[in-house]
Every structure is written in structure tokens, then in C-alpha cells.
Amino acid sequence: MSDWKTAYRSFYYETADLPEDVVLSPSKSALLVIDIQNTYMEVDSDPSEAERWAPFRERMNKVVIPNTASMIRFCRERGIEVIFARIACLKPDGRDRSLSQKKPGFNYLLLPKDREDSQIVSELTPDDEDIVVIKTTDSALTGTNLRLVLRNMEIENVIAVGIFTDQCVSSTVRSLADESFNVVVVEDCCAAATEELHLNELKSINMIYCHVVQSEDIHDFVA
């Protein structure tokens, strides 16, 4: 087991007591895979941009996607619900998108729901029984019926993985915490554009909105 009880502490929690052990009952838990989609794995046609994003793609290919695939298998084997959230718009012209996805810049996203670049990467293709929610917001809770789905299935604990740590993952985790779900974020199944952004956000959300852990810890948490 990793040192998750003392790792990723911000100024607010430097002197806090150690958290209690985490116990994840399979029937009360769900794995939420956030936005690991084809569009983010495409190599930019601009060589300078392709180079700038190369560390992110390397982490995705070598760490996040393989670890998430293993986490999905682990959860399915133990009866933990697997849920996917992906960014996609229902209208071809994207009129249904939230304002954050209409603004110019990196967050501008026009991903019609049936287009290939909006799909989950092939290594993590959902099973027929997996729930997939479509969102046009950062938070998977705000822009979908996920809240209702989790409550209907009596889910209390959410294992959060995906991208980007400092954007949709963080926004979703904060929303879940505000709704009184117990959340664990799996560090080696997440990524931001840079390692600095990734680590800074983990420190921001750890202890107050979630517990930041490693894949190996989840194996120990499952009761």
C-alpha cells in the first residue's frame, strides 16, 4: 500500500490527523472513467504543438490508459459498477454545449456524439452493460443524470479516474463531494496537460473533496 494518508497534502492539511482507512463495498461503489477520448490522443498537425503535448501523450499511453484498463478489469471482476463520462454534444453544431465549451481556446470543444473523435479510446471500450453519460460541462454530475443514476443504484463511493486532473476530473470530484459521495481519485489513472498542473490540483482536492491514492491502494480498499 502507498503512503496515501500523508501524500499530496496542501498547506491546509499539512498538520491534519491521518485519515481513517478507506473501505469500498463493491455493491456501494462505482468506477467513473472521465473523458479518456480519442480527440485528446490525436497528434497536432503543428510540430511545435505536437512536441509541447508529447509528455502528456506519453503519460497517457504508458501510464494512464494501461492502468485504467487494469482498474476497469479489477472492478468488473469484483462487481463494482463501471461508468464512463465523455464530452459530446447532441446537436451537430454544438448549440447544446455549455458556455465553457463554446469559448475560444483550449476548452473550445465541438464533439458531436457520433463522431469518432468523441468516442472513448479503444483500449477502454465500454461493455454493453456499462453506463455511459454524455456531458457538455466539466462536471459529470452537473451536466448529466449521473447523480440520479448513482442514487438509484445506492452508490456511496466513487473511484474517479481520467482527464484532465485540473479540469473535468477536479470539477466532477468537487461536485460529488458536495453531494456527499465518498470519492477516491486514482493518481496513476489521471493526467493533466503537465505534471505540475496534475500535482498541484491533486494537492488542492486531496483530504477535503477526496482521497488521492494509487491503483494498488484500491485493491486493498475493496472489502
N, C-alpha and C positions, 0 to 999 in steps of 0.2 A: 504494500500500500504506500502511496506517495505521502508527502508531508502536507496534504491539502489543508489541514487545520491551521497551519501557520503561513502558508504560501499566499501570494497575491494580496497582501494586506495594504490598504491605503493608510494615510495619516489617521483617519477616523478610527481605525481598528488596530493600530499598532500595539496597543496595550490591552486589548479586549481579551476576555477569557476564551479558552478553547471551546469551539462549538461542540455540541453533542454529536454522537455517532449518527450517521445517516442510514436509515433503513428503508428500502424500496420494496414494498409488497408488489409483486407482478400484477395482481388484479387491480391495483390502485395507481399504477404507473403507466406513463406513456413516453415514448421517444419521439421528439419533434425535430425533424430534419428541415432546416430553414434555407431555402434559396440556393441550393447547390445545383445550378442550372447551366446549360450549355453556353449561354451567352457570356458567362464570366470566364470560360475556359478558352475562348477564341483569342487568337494572337492578332494584335492590332496591325493593320497594314503599314502604319507609320513605324519605321525601325526604332526610333527613339522611344516611342510609347511602348513598343513590344519589349524593349530592353528594360524600361522602367518598371514594368509589371512582371518581369521574369521571376523575381523571388516569390511573388505571390503564387504564380502558376506552379512553381517548383514545390512550394509547401502544399498546395492543393493536390498535386499528383503523387507526391511522395509520402505525405503525412495525412492530410485531412480526408481525402476520398478513401484511401485504403482503411484508415481507422474507422471511418463512418460505416463502411461496408461491413467491417467486423462487428461494430456495435449493433447494426441492424440485425445481423445473424444472431448475435447473442440475445438480443431482446426477443426476437421471434421464437427462438428455442425455449425461452422461459415464459412465454405467454404475455410479454409486455407489448402493449399496443404500439404500432409504428405509424406515425402520422407525418405527412410531408406538407410543407407550405412552399408555394412558389409564387413569384411575381409574374402576373399575366393580366392583360386587360381583356374584357369581354367584347368590347367594340373594336373593330379593325383600326379605327382612327384614334383610339385611346381616350375618347371623351370621358370614360368612366374612371380614369385614373385620379388619384388624389393629387393635390397641388404639388406636393414634394416630388412627384414623378413627372410633372409637366414643366418644372423649372429647368432652364438650360444648365448644362454642366454634367458632371458625372452621374448625378441622380436622375437625369432625364432618361426615362425608360419607356419605350414603345414595344411591348412584347405581346402581340395577340396570342391568345391562349392556345391555338392550334399550331402555331409556328414552331419550327424545330428548335430555334434558339431559346425558346421559353421553357423547354422540357427539362426535366430532371436528367442529370448526366447518366449515361447508360450503365455505369458501374453500380448505380444506386436505384435502378428502375423499380418503382413501386410494384408490389404484388397486387393481384386483383382485389384482395381483401383490405389493403391498406387505404386509409383515408388520405385524400389529397385536397387541400384547400387552396383556393386561388385568392391572391390579395393584390390590391393596388395601393397598399400602405406599407410602411416599415413594419409595424407590429402585426404579427399574425393573428393577434387576438382582436385588435381594433377593426380590421377590415374584412373579417370573415365570421362564420358562425362557429368558430373553433371553441369559443367559451361555452356555448350551449352543448356542443358535442362532448367536450370534456366533462361537463356537469352531468349530462345524461348517462355517461359511462362510468360515473362515480370515480373519475380520476382525481387524485390528490397530488400526485408527484409528477413533474415533467422534467425529463432529461433533454436538455437543449443542446443542439449541435448545428453547425452550418456557418454561413457567411452573411454579411460581414460582421465581425465581432462588435465593432463600434457603431454599427448602424442597425440592421434588421434584427440581429441576434439580441443586442442590448435592448432595443425598443420592445421586443417581444418579452424578454425576461422581466423587464420592469413592469409591463402590463400584467403578466402572470402573477408577479409578486403582489401587485396592488389588488389582485383578485383573490389573494390568499392561497395560491398554489405554492407548494414547496418545489423549488427549482434547483437543479444542479446543472451547471454548464461544463461540458467536457472540453477542456483546453486543447487537447491534441486532436479534436474533431472540429475545430473552429479556425478561422483565419480572418485577418483584416488586410488592407492593402499593404501595410508594412508591419513588421514585428513590433515597432514602437507603438503604433496605434492599437494593435492587438493587446499588448501587455498593459498599456495604460487603461484601456477600457475594462479589462478583467479586474484590475485593482479598484476601479470605480464601482463595479457592480457586486464584487465579492462581499460576503458577510451580511450585506443589507438586503439585496434583492435575490441572492442565490448563494450557493457554494460552488466555487470553481475547483474542479477536480480533474483527474486524469482517467483515461479509459480503464486502467487497471483497478481504479477505485470502484467503479460501477460494479465490477464483478464481485467485490467484497460487500457492497451495499445491498445487493439483491437478496431478500430473505427467502 
